Amino acid sequence: MEKCLFVAETDDSNAVSHVWFRNEQGLPRPVQPRDVTPDLLSNAEFFGAPAESISAWLERFVRDQ
């Protein structure tokens, strides 16, 4: 299973404002809806904010696309 990393940017109130994505083959880049899959999320590492906050932001991001 592929390992990936979701890195949060936060605003002045420490709320997640954007998320970057990096998989095993690439450099970090802005997250895209295709990056938010159950398989990737189940084996992901999270950095920059609590995993729950990043996951909630990702759910809203995908829903709003």
PDB file of N, H, CA, C and O in Angstrom:
ATOM      1  N   MET A   1       0.845  -1.172   0.000  1.00  0.00           N
ATOM      2  CA  MET A   1       0.000   0.000   0.000  1.00  0.00           C
ATOM      3  C   MET A   1       0.896   1.243   0.000  1.00  0.00           C
ATOM      4  O   MET A   1       1.881   1.314   0.735  1.00  0.00           O
ATOM      5  N   GLU A   2       0.540   2.207  -0.826  1.00  0.00           N
ATOM      6  H   GLU A   2      -0.261   2.150  -1.423  1.00  0.00           H
ATOM      7  CA  GLU A   2       1.329   3.426  -0.959  1.00  0.00           C
ATOM      8  C   GLU A   2       1.222   4.300   0.284  1.00  0.00           C
ATOM      9  O   GLU A   2       0.132   4.508   0.816  1.00  0.00           O
ATOM     10  N   LYS A   3       2.358   4.806   0.739  1.00  0.00           N
ATOM     11  H   LYS A   3       3.244   4.636   0.306  1.00  0.00           H
ATOM     12  CA  LYS A   3       2.374   5.761   1.846  1.00  0.00           C
ATOM     13  C   LYS A   3       2.335   7.163   1.261  1.00  0.00           C
ATOM     14  O   LYS A   3       2.944   7.431   0.225  1.00  0.00           O
ATOM     15  N   CYS A   4       1.623   8.044   1.924  1.00  0.00           N
ATOM     16  H   CYS A   4       1.128   7.826   2.766  1.00  0.00           H
ATOM     17  CA  CYS A   4       1.590   9.432   1.489  1.00  0.00           C
ATOM     18  C   CYS A   4       1.567  10.332   2.716  1.00  0.00           C
ATOM     19  O   CYS A   4       1.398   9.881   3.849  1.00  0.00           O
ATOM     20  N   LEU A   5       1.743  11.611   2.450  1.00  0.00           N
ATOM     21  H   LEU A   5       1.880  11.977   1.530  1.00  0.00           H
ATOM     22  CA  LEU A   5       1.800  12.601   3.510  1.00  0.00           C
ATOM     23  C   LEU A   5       0.877  13.756   3.148  1.00  0.00           C
ATOM     24  O   LEU A   5       0.932  14.277   2.034  1.00  0.00           O
ATOM     25  N   PHE A   6       0.033  14.154   4.088  1.00  0.00           N
ATOM     26  H   PHE A   6      -0.012  13.731   4.993  1.00  0.00           H
ATOM     27  CA  PHE A   6      -0.807  15.336   3.954  1.00  0.00           C
ATOM     28  C   PHE A   6      -0.263  16.378   4.930  1.00  0.00           C
ATOM     29  O   PHE A   6      -0.197  16.132   6.134  1.00  0.00           O
ATOM     30  N   VAL A   7       0.123  17.538   4.408  1.00  0.00           N
ATOM     31  H   VAL A   7       0.069  17.738   3.430  1.00  0.00           H
ATOM     32  CA  VAL A   7       0.720  18.598   5.217  1.00  0.00           C
ATOM     33  C   VAL A   7      -0.222  19.795   5.212  1.00  0.00           C
ATOM     34  O   VAL A   7      -0.574  20.320   4.156  1.00  0.00           O
ATOM     35  N   ALA A   8      -0.622  20.217   6.406  1.00  0.00           N
ATOM     36  H   ALA A   8      -0.335  19.791   7.264  1.00  0.00           H
ATOM     37  CA  ALA A   8      -1.571  21.322   6.526  1.00  0.00           C
ATOM     38  C   ALA A   8      -0.865  22.661   6.622  1.00  0.00           C
ATOM     39  O   ALA A   8       0.171  22.797   7.273  1.00  0.00           O
ATOM     40  N   GLU A   9      -1.452  23.645   5.958  1.00  0.00           N
ATOM     41  H   GLU A   9      -2.294  23.535   5.429  1.00  0.00           H
ATOM     42  CA  GLU A   9      -1.133  25.045   6.217  1.00  0.00           C
ATOM     43  C   GLU A   9      -2.236  25.537   7.147  1.00  0.00           C
ATOM     44  O   GLU A   9      -3.401  25.177   6.976  1.00  0.00           O
ATOM     45  N   THR A  10      -1.876  26.350   8.121  1.00  0.00           N
ATOM     46  H   THR A  10      -0.929  26.642   8.260  1.00  0.00           H
ATOM     47  CA  THR A  10      -2.881  26.862   9.047  1.00  0.00           C
ATOM     48  C   THR A  10      -2.890  28.388   9.031  1.00  0.00           C
ATOM     49  O   THR A  10      -1.904  29.030   8.668  1.00  0.00           O
ATOM     50  N   ASP A  11      -4.034  28.954   9.436  1.00  0.00           N
ATOM     51  H   ASP A  11      -4.835  28.432   9.731  1.00  0.00           H
ATOM     52  CA  ASP A  11      -4.161  30.401   9.507  1.00  0.00           C
ATOM     53  C   ASP A  11      -3.798  30.893  10.905  1.00  0.00           C
ATOM     54  O   ASP A  11      -3.293  30.128  11.727  1.00  0.00           O
ATOM     55  N   ASP A  12      -4.054  32.165  11.169  1.00  0.00           N
ATOM     56  H   ASP A  12      -4.464  32.787  10.502  1.00  0.00           H
ATOM     57  CA  ASP A  12      -3.680  32.760  12.457  1.00  0.00           C
ATOM     58  C   ASP A  12      -4.384  32.125  13.651  1.00  0.00           C
ATOM     59  O   ASP A  12      -3.893  32.206  14.777  1.00  0.00           O
ATOM     60  N   SER A  13      -5.523  31.498  13.414  1.00  0.00           N
ATOM     61  H   SER A  13      -5.922  31.432  12.499  1.00  0.00           H
ATOM     62  CA  SER A  13      -6.245  30.844  14.507  1.00  0.00           C
ATOM     63  C   SER A  13      -5.981  29.335  14.549  1.00  0.00           C
ATOM     64  O   SER A  13      -6.695  28.592  15.222  1.00  0.00           O
ATOM     65  N   ASN A  14      -4.957  28.893  13.827  1.00  0.00           N
ATOM     66  H   ASN A  14      -4.377  29.497  13.279  1.00  0.00           H
ATOM     67  CA  ASN A  14      -4.562  27.480  13.754  1.00  0.00           C
ATOM     68  C   ASN A  14      -5.580  26.583  13.079  1.00  0.00           C
ATOM     69  O   ASN A  14      -5.548  25.366  13.260  1.00  0.00           O
ATOM     70  N   ALA A  15      -6.484  27.163  12.302  1.00  0.00           N
ATOM     71  H   ALA A  15      -6.511  28.152  12.154  1.00  0.00           H
ATOM     72  CA  ALA A  15      -7.413  26.367  11.504  1.00  0.00           C
ATOM     73  C   ALA A  15      -6.720  25.995  10.190  1.00  0.00           C
ATOM     74  O   ALA A  15      -5.938  26.778   9.649  1.00  0.00           O
ATOM     75  N   VAL A  16      -7.009  24.813   9.691  1.00  0.00           N
ATOM     76  H   VAL A  16      -7.644  24.177  10.130  1.00  0.00           H
ATOM     77  CA  VAL A  16      -6.420  24.370   8.423  1.00  0.00           C
ATOM     78  C   VAL A  16      -6.956  25.267   7.301  1.00  0.00           C
ATOM     79  O   VAL A  16      -8.166  25.427   7.142  1.00  0.00           O
ATOM     80  N   SER A  17      -6.039  25.843   6.532  1.00  0.00           N
ATOM     81  H   SER A  17      -5.056  25.713   6.661  1.00  0.00           H
ATOM     82  CA  SER A  17      -6.438  26.708   5.424  1.00  0.00           C
ATOM     83  C   SER A  17      -6.152  26.083   4.070  1.00  0.00           C
ATOM     84  O   SER A  17      -6.778  26.458   3.079  1.00  0.00           O
ATOM     85  N   HIS A  18      -5.237  25.156   4.005  1.00  0.00           N
ATOM     86  H   HIS A  18      -4.728  24.852   4.810  1.00  0.00           H
ATOM     87  CA  HIS A  18      -4.955  24.412   2.781  1.00  0.00           C
ATOM     88  C   HIS A  18      -4.130  23.186   3.145  1.00  0.00           C
ATOM     89  O   HIS A  18      -3.546  23.112   4.227  1.00  0.00           O
ATOM     90  N   VAL A  19      -4.090  22.230   2.232  1.00  0.00           N
ATOM     91  H   VAL A  19      -4.564  22.290   1.353  1.00  0.00           H
ATOM     92  CA  VAL A  19      -3.340  20.997   2.475  1.00  0.00           C
ATOM     93  C   VAL A  19      -2.489  20.684   1.246  1.00  0.00           C
ATOM     94  O   VAL A  19      -2.924  20.833   0.104  1.00  0.00           O
ATOM     95  N   TRP A  20      -1.285  20.252   1.517  1.00  0.00           N
ATOM     96  H   TRP A  20      -0.932  20.131   2.445  1.00  0.00           H
ATOM     97  CA  TRP A  20      -0.363  19.784   0.489  1.00  0.00           C
ATOM     98  C   TRP A  20      -0.304  18.263   0.554  1.00  0.00           C
ATOM     99  O   TRP A  20      -0.569  17.662   1.595  1.00  0.00           O
ATOM    100  N   PHE A  21       0.047  17.652  -0.569  1.00  0.00           N
ATOM    101  H   PHE A  21       0.263  18.140  -1.415  1.00  0.00           H
ATOM    102  CA  PHE A  21       0.078  16.191  -0.692  1.00  0.00           C
ATOM    103  C   PHE A  21       1.437  15.771  -1.238  1.00  0.00           C
ATOM    104  O   PHE A  21       1.986  16.413  -2.133  1.00  0.00           O
ATOM    105  N   ARG A  22       1.972  14.681  -0.684  1.00  0.00           N
ATOM    106  H   ARG A  22       1.527  14.159   0.043  1.00  0.00           H
ATOM    107  CA  ARG A  22       3.190  14.077  -1.228  1.00  0.00           C
ATOM    108  C   ARG A  22       3.044  12.572  -1.166  1.00  0.00           C
ATOM    109  O   ARG A  22       2.737  12.005  -0.117  1.00  0.00           O
ATOM    110  N   ASN A  23       3.270  11.928  -2.309  1.00  0.00           N
ATOM    111  H   ASN A  23       3.520  12.389  -3.161  1.00  0.00           H
ATOM    112  CA  ASN A  23       3.286  10.464  -2.317  1.00  0.00           C
ATOM    113  C   ASN A  23       4.729   9.995  -2.401  1.00  0.00           C
ATOM    114  O   ASN A  23       5.647  10.816  -2.388  1.00  0.00           O
ATOM    115  N   GLU A  24       4.940   8.702  -2.486  1.00  0.00           N
ATOM    116  H   GLU A  24       4.194   8.036  -2.497  1.00  0.00           H
ATOM    117  CA  GLU A  24       6.298   8.152  -2.468  1.00  0.00           C
ATOM    118  C   GLU A  24       7.118   8.552  -3.691  1.00  0.00           C
ATOM    119  O   GLU A  24       8.348   8.559  -3.630  1.00  0.00           O
ATOM    120  N   GLN A  25       6.465   8.880  -4.786  1.00  0.00           N
ATOM    121  H   GLN A  25       5.466   8.874  -4.835  1.00  0.00           H
ATOM    122  CA  GLN A  25       7.178   9.161  -6.024  1.00  0.00           C
ATOM    123  C   GLN A  25       7.399  10.648  -6.297  1.00  0.00           C
ATOM    124  O   GLN A  25       8.173  10.985  -7.193  1.00  0.00           O
ATOM    125  N   GLY A  26       6.760  11.532  -5.571  1.00  0.00           N
ATOM    126  H   GLY A  26       6.131  11.258  -4.843  1.00  0.00           H
ATOM    127  CA  GLY A  26       6.811  12.921  -5.988  1.00  0.00           C
ATOM    128  C   GLY A  26       7.181  13.921  -4.925  1.00  0.00           C
ATOM    129  O   GLY A  26       7.392  13.596  -3.757  1.00  0.00           O
ATOM    130  N   LEU A  27       7.251  15.147  -5.380  1.00  0.00           N
ATOM    131  H   LEU A  27       7.080  15.411  -6.329  1.00  0.00           H
ATOM    132  CA  LEU A  27       7.470  16.284  -4.515  1.00  0.00           C
ATOM    133  C   LEU A  27       6.131  16.758  -3.965  1.00  0.00           C
ATOM    134  O   LEU A  27       5.094  16.477  -4.566  1.00  0.00           O
ATOM    135  N   PRO A  28       6.124  17.465  -2.847  1.00  0.00           N
ATOM    136  CA  PRO A  28       4.854  18.007  -2.326  1.00  0.00           C
ATOM    137  C   PRO A  28       4.194  18.936  -3.344  1.00  0.00           C
ATOM    138  O   PRO A  28       4.871  19.671  -4.063  1.00  0.00           O
ATOM    139  N   ARG A  29       2.866  18.889  -3.393  1.00  0.00           N
ATOM    140  H   ARG A  29       2.316  18.291  -2.809  1.00  0.00           H
ATOM    141  CA  ARG A  29       2.076  19.735  -4.290  1.00  0.00           C
ATOM    142  C   ARG A  29       0.728  19.986  -3.634  1.00  0.00           C
ATOM    143  O   ARG A  29       0.341  19.256  -2.721  1.00  0.00           O
ATOM    144  N   PRO A  30       0.002  21.014  -4.089  1.00  0.00           N
ATOM    145  CA  PRO A  30      -1.337  21.226  -3.529  1.00  0.00           C
ATOM    146  C   PRO A  30      -2.196  19.973  -3.719  1.00  0.00           C
ATOM    147  O   PRO A  30      -2.145  19.327  -4.766  1.00  0.00           O
ATOM    148  N   VAL A  31      -2.963  19.649  -2.721  1.00  0.00           N
ATOM    149  H   VAL A  31      -3.004  20.174  -1.871  1.00  0.00           H
ATOM    150  CA  VAL A  31      -3.815  18.462  -2.780  1.00  0.00           C
ATOM    151  C   VAL A  31      -4.848  18.618  -3.892  1.00  0.00           C
ATOM    152  O   VAL A  31      -5.317  19.721  -4.173  1.00  0.00           O
ATOM    153  N   GLN A  32      -5.190  17.505  -4.513  1.00  0.00           N
ATOM    154  H   GLN A  32      -4.809  16.609  -4.285  1.00  0.00           H
ATOM    155  CA  GLN A  32      -6.224  17.452  -5.546  1.00  0.00           C
ATOM    156  C   GLN A  32      -7.277  16.446  -5.101  1.00  0.00           C
ATOM    157  O   GLN A  32      -6.973  15.543  -4.322  1.00  0.00           O
ATOM    158  N   PRO A  33      -8.509  16.587  -5.580  1.00  0.00           N
ATOM    159  CA  PRO A  33      -9.565  15.655  -5.154  1.00  0.00           C
ATOM    160  C   PRO A  33      -9.193  14.189  -5.350  1.00  0.00           C
ATOM    161  O   PRO A  33      -9.580  13.346  -4.541  1.00  0.00           O
ATOM    162  N   ARG A  34      -8.463  13.873  -6.394  1.00  0.00           N
ATOM    163  H   ARG A  34      -8.149  14.557  -7.051  1.00  0.00           H
ATOM    164  CA  ARG A  34      -8.101  12.461  -6.650  1.00  0.00           C
ATOM    165  C   ARG A  34      -7.150  11.892  -5.600  1.00  0.00           C
ATOM    166  O   ARG A  34      -6.963  10.678  -5.517  1.00  0.00           O
ATOM    167  N   ASP A  35      -6.546  12.782  -4.794  1.00  0.00           N
ATOM    168  H   ASP A  35      -6.698  13.768  -4.861  1.00  0.00           H
ATOM    169  CA  ASP A  35      -5.640  12.334  -3.730  1.00  0.00           C
ATOM    170  C   ASP A  35      -6.384  11.885  -2.480  1.00  0.00           C
ATOM    171  O   ASP A  35      -5.798  11.251  -1.602  1.00  0.00           O
ATOM    172  N   VAL A  36      -7.653  12.205  -2.395  1.00  0.00           N
ATOM    173  H   VAL A  36      -8.129  12.720  -3.108  1.00  0.00           H
ATOM    174  CA  VAL A  36      -8.431  11.947  -1.178  1.00  0.00           C
ATOM    175  C   VAL A  36      -9.258  10.685  -1.391  1.00  0.00           C
ATOM    176  O   VAL A  36     -10.441  10.748  -1.725  1.00  0.00           O
ATOM    177  N   THR A  37      -8.608   9.534  -1.189  1.00  0.00           N
ATOM    178  H   THR A  37      -7.647   9.484  -0.917  1.00  0.00           H
ATOM    179  CA  THR A  37      -9.267   8.246  -1.337  1.00  0.00           C
ATOM    180  C   THR A  37      -9.151   7.479  -0.025  1.00  0.00           C
ATOM    181  O   THR A  37      -8.219   7.711   0.746  1.00  0.00           O
ATOM    182  N   PRO A  38     -10.077   6.578   0.235  1.00  0.00           N
ATOM    183  CA  PRO A  38      -9.977   5.784   1.470  1.00  0.00           C
ATOM    184  C   PRO A  38      -8.651   5.036   1.593  1.00  0.00           C
ATOM    185  O   PRO A  38      -8.093   4.952   2.687  1.00  0.00           O
ATOM    186  N   ASP A  39      -8.141   4.493   0.488  1.00  0.00           N
ATOM    187  H   ASP A  39      -8.595   4.562  -0.400  1.00  0.00           H
ATOM    188  CA  ASP A  39      -6.878   3.754   0.536  1.00  0.00           C
ATOM    189  C   ASP A  39      -5.718   4.656   0.941  1.00  0.00           C
ATOM    190  O   ASP A  39      -4.913   4.288   1.797  1.00  0.00           O
ATOM    191  N   LEU A  40      -5.630   5.842   0.327  1.00  0.00           N
ATOM    192  H   LEU A  40      -6.284   6.141  -0.367  1.00  0.00           H
ATOM    193  CA  LEU A  40      -4.540   6.749   0.673  1.00  0.00           C
ATOM    194  C   LEU A  40      -4.682   7.271   2.099  1.00  0.00           C
ATOM    195  O   LEU A  40      -3.693   7.357   2.828  1.00  0.00           O
ATOM    196  N   LEU A  41      -5.893   7.617   2.500  1.00  0.00           N
ATOM    197  H   LEU A  41      -6.696   7.548   1.908  1.00  0.00           H
ATOM    198  CA  LEU A  41      -6.109   8.153   3.845  1.00  0.00           C
ATOM    199  C   LEU A  41      -5.805   7.123   4.932  1.00  0.00           C
ATOM    200  O   LEU A  41      -5.319   7.478   6.006  1.00  0.00           O
ATOM    201  N   SER A  42      -6.087   5.863   4.658  1.00  0.00           N
ATOM    202  H   SER A  42      -6.482   5.575   3.785  1.00  0.00           H
ATOM    203  CA  SER A  42      -5.891   4.831   5.686  1.00  0.00           C
ATOM    204  C   SER A  42      -4.419   4.591   6.001  1.00  0.00           C
ATOM    205  O   SER A  42      -4.091   4.109   7.085  1.00  0.00           O
ATOM    206  N   ASN A  43      -3.540   4.917   5.077  1.00  0.00           N
ATOM    207  H   ASN A  43      -3.807   5.309   4.196  1.00  0.00           H
ATOM    208  CA  ASN A  43      -2.111   4.671   5.275  1.00  0.00           C
ATOM    209  C   ASN A  43      -1.309   5.974   5.304  1.00  0.00           C
ATOM    210  O   ASN A  43      -0.084   5.948   5.184  1.00  0.00           O
ATOM    211  N   ALA A  44      -1.980   7.099   5.461  1.00  0.00           N
ATOM    212  H   ALA A  44      -2.975   7.120   5.559  1.00  0.00           H
ATOM    213  CA  ALA A  44      -1.338   8.411   5.376  1.00  0.00           C
ATOM    214  C   ALA A  44      -0.710   8.837   6.695  1.00  0.00           C
ATOM    215  O   ALA A  44      -1.069   8.365   7.773  1.00  0.00           O
ATOM    216  N   GLU A  45       0.234   9.742   6.558  1.00  0.00           N
ATOM    217  H   GLU A  45       0.525  10.125   5.682  1.00  0.00           H
ATOM    218  CA  GLU A  45       0.772  10.474   7.694  1.00  0.00           C
ATOM    219  C   GLU A  45       0.266  11.904   7.573  1.00  0.00           C
ATOM    220  O   GLU A  45       0.045  12.397   6.468  1.00  0.00           O
ATOM    221  N   PHE A  46       0.083  12.566   8.705  1.00  0.00           N
ATOM    222  H   PHE A  46       0.262  12.165   9.604  1.00  0.00           H
ATOM    223  CA  PHE A  46      -0.443  13.927   8.731  1.00  0.00           C
ATOM    224  C   PHE A  46       0.539  14.805   9.490  1.00  0.00           C
ATOM    225  O   PHE A  46       1.118  14.387  10.493  1.00  0.00           O
ATOM    226  N   PHE A  47       0.720  16.034   8.996  1.00  0.00           N
ATOM    227  H   PHE A  47       0.249  16.372   8.181  1.00  0.00           H
ATOM    228  CA  PHE A  47       1.664  16.946   9.616  1.00  0.00           C
ATOM    229  C   PHE A  47       1.120  18.368   9.545  1.00  0.00           C
ATOM    230  O   PHE A  47       0.454  18.732   8.576  1.00  0.00           O
ATOM    231  N   GLY A  48       1.395  19.156  10.549  1.00  0.00           N
ATOM    232  H   GLY A  48       1.936  18.860  11.336  1.00  0.00           H
ATOM    233  CA  GLY A  48       1.022  20.564  10.541  1.00  0.00           C
ATOM    234  C   GLY A  48      -0.243  20.891  11.305  1.00  0.00           C
ATOM    235  O   GLY A  48      -0.484  22.046  11.656  1.00  0.00           O
ATOM    236  N   ALA A  49      -1.051  19.879  11.564  1.00  0.00           N
ATOM    237  H   ALA A  49      -0.856  18.940  11.280  1.00  0.00           H
ATOM    238  CA  ALA A  49      -2.300  20.016  12.321  1.00  0.00           C
ATOM    239  C   ALA A  49      -2.730  18.610  12.723  1.00  0.00           C
ATOM    240  O   ALA A  49      -2.234  17.627  12.172  1.00  0.00           O
ATOM    241  N   PRO A  50      -3.650  18.511  13.681  1.00  0.00           N
ATOM    242  CA  PRO A  50      -4.148  17.176  14.042  1.00  0.00           C
ATOM    243  C   PRO A  50      -4.772  16.455  12.838  1.00  0.00           C
ATOM    244  O   PRO A  50      -5.404  17.081  11.987  1.00  0.00           O
ATOM    245  N   ALA A  51      -4.586  15.151  12.783  1.00  0.00           N
ATOM    246  H   ALA A  51      -4.072  14.642  13.474  1.00  0.00           H
ATOM    247  CA  ALA A  51      -5.126  14.358  11.676  1.00  0.00           C
ATOM    248  C   ALA A  51      -6.621  14.584  11.494  1.00  0.00           C
ATOM    249  O   ALA A  51      -7.110  14.618  10.365  1.00  0.00           O
ATOM    250  N   GLU A  52      -7.355  14.738  12.601  1.00  0.00           N
ATOM    251  H   GLU A  52      -6.959  14.709  13.519  1.00  0.00           H
ATOM    252  CA  GLU A  52      -8.803  14.942  12.507  1.00  0.00           C
ATOM    253  C   GLU A  52      -9.130  16.261  11.807  1.00  0.00           C
ATOM    254  O   GLU A  52     -10.082  16.334  11.030  1.00  0.00           O
ATOM    255  N   SER A  53      -8.345  17.296  12.081  1.00  0.00           N
ATOM    256  H   SER A  53      -7.572  17.237  12.712  1.00  0.00           H
ATOM    257  CA  SER A  53      -8.575  18.598  11.448  1.00  0.00           C
ATOM    258  C   SER A  53      -8.259  18.544   9.959  1.00  0.00           C
ATOM    259  O   SER A  53      -8.987  19.108   9.142  1.00  0.00           O
ATOM    260  N   ILE A  54      -7.183  17.872   9.617  1.00  0.00           N
ATOM    261  H   ILE A  54      -6.592  17.415  10.281  1.00  0.00           H
ATOM    262  CA  ILE A  54      -6.824  17.741   8.200  1.00  0.00           C
ATOM    263  C   ILE A  54      -7.866  16.903   7.476  1.00  0.00           C
ATOM    264  O   ILE A  54      -8.281  17.264   6.375  1.00  0.00           O
ATOM    265  N   SER A  55      -8.295  15.801   8.061  1.00  0.00           N
ATOM    266  H   SER A  55      -7.957  15.508   8.956  1.00  0.00           H
ATOM    267  CA  SER A  55      -9.306  14.946   7.442  1.00  0.00           C
ATOM    268  C   SER A  55     -10.615  15.704   7.216  1.00  0.00           C
ATOM    269  O   SER A  55     -11.236  15.567   6.162  1.00  0.00           O
ATOM    270  N   ALA A  56     -11.030  16.492   8.187  1.00  0.00           N
ATOM    271  H   ALA A  56     -10.525  16.603   9.043  1.00  0.00           H
ATOM    272  CA  ALA A  56     -12.265  17.278   8.041  1.00  0.00           C
ATOM    273  C   ALA A  56     -12.118  18.290   6.909  1.00  0.00           C
ATOM    274  O   ALA A  56     -13.047  18.476   6.123  1.00  0.00           O
ATOM    275  N   TRP A  57     -10.967  18.943   6.818  1.00  0.00           N
ATOM    276  H   TRP A  57     -10.212  18.792   7.456  1.00  0.00           H
ATOM    277  CA  TRP A  57     -10.735  19.897   5.736  1.00  0.00           C
ATOM    278  C   TRP A  57     -10.779  19.181   4.389  1.00  0.00           C
ATOM    279  O   TRP A  57     -11.368  19.687   3.434  1.00  0.00           O
ATOM    280  N   LEU A  58     -10.155  18.000   4.310  1.00  0.00           N
ATOM    281  H   LEU A  58      -9.677  17.589   5.086  1.00  0.00           H
ATOM    282  CA  LEU A  58     -10.157  17.239   3.051  1.00  0.00           C
ATOM    283  C   LEU A  58     -11.572  16.828   2.650  1.00  0.00           C
ATOM    284  O   LEU A  58     -11.917  16.878   1.469  1.00  0.00           O
ATOM    285  N   GLU A  59     -12.385  16.427   3.608  1.00  0.00           N
ATOM    286  H   GLU A  59     -12.105  16.387   4.567  1.00  0.00           H
ATOM    287  CA  GLU A  59     -13.775  16.061   3.283  1.00  0.00           C
ATOM    288  C   GLU A  59     -14.532  17.249   2.700  1.00  0.00           C
ATOM    289  O   GLU A  59     -15.259  17.098   1.717  1.00  0.00           O
ATOM    290  N   ARG A  60     -14.369  18.430   3.296  1.00  0.00           N
ATOM    291  H   ARG A  60     -13.779  18.553   4.094  1.00  0.00           H
ATOM    292  CA  ARG A  60     -15.038  19.639   2.775  1.00  0.00           C
ATOM    293  C   ARG A  60     -14.486  19.982   1.399  1.00  0.00           C
ATOM    294  O   ARG A  60     -15.245  20.349   0.502  1.00  0.00           O
ATOM    295  N   PHE A  61     -13.182  19.867   1.224  1.00  0.00           N
ATOM    296  H   PHE A  61     -12.566  19.569   1.952  1.00  0.00           H
ATOM    297  CA  PHE A  61     -12.541  20.177  -0.054  1.00  0.00           C
ATOM    298  C   PHE A  61     -13.108  19.317  -1.178  1.00  0.00           C
ATOM    299  O   PHE A  61     -13.458  19.835  -2.238  1.00  0.00           O
ATOM    300  N   VAL A  62     -13.200  18.023  -0.956  1.00  0.00           N
ATOM    301  H   VAL A  62     -12.915  17.603  -0.095  1.00  0.00           H
ATOM    302  CA  VAL A  62     -13.705  17.107  -1.984  1.00  0.00           C
ATOM    303  C   VAL A  62     -15.200  17.363  -2.234  1.00  0.00           C
ATOM    304  O   VAL A  62     -15.646  17.363  -3.381  1.00  0.00           O
ATOM    305  N   ARG A  63     -15.957  17.578  -1.176  1.00  0.00           N
ATOM    306  H   ARG A  63     -15.595  17.579  -0.244  1.00  0.00           H
ATOM    307  CA  ARG A  63     -17.399  17.826  -1.300  1.00  0.00           C
ATOM    308  C   ARG A  63     -17.678  19.095  -2.110  1.00  0.00           C
ATOM    309  O   ARG A  63     -18.642  19.142  -2.873  1.00  0.00           O
ATOM    310  N   ASP A  64     -16.849  20.110  -1.949  1.00  0.00           N
ATOM    311  H   ASP A  64     -16.065  20.072  -1.329  1.00  0.00           H
ATOM    312  CA  ASP A  64     -17.073  21.399  -2.616  1.00  0.00           C
ATOM    313  C   ASP A  64     -16.552  21.454  -4.040  1.00  0.00           C
ATOM    314  O   ASP A  64     -16.734  22.465  -4.719  1.00  0.00           O
ATOM    315  N   GLN A  65     -15.917  20.408  -4.505  1.00  0.00           N
ATOM    316  H   GLN A  65     -15.769  19.586  -3.954  1.00  0.00           H
ATOM    317  CA  GLN A  65     -15.386  20.402  -5.877  1.00  0.00           C
ATOM    318  C   GLN A  65     -16.446  20.109  -6.896  1.00  0.00           C
ATOM    319  O   GLN A  65     -16.158  20.069  -8.092  1.00  0.00           O
TER     320      GLN A  65
END
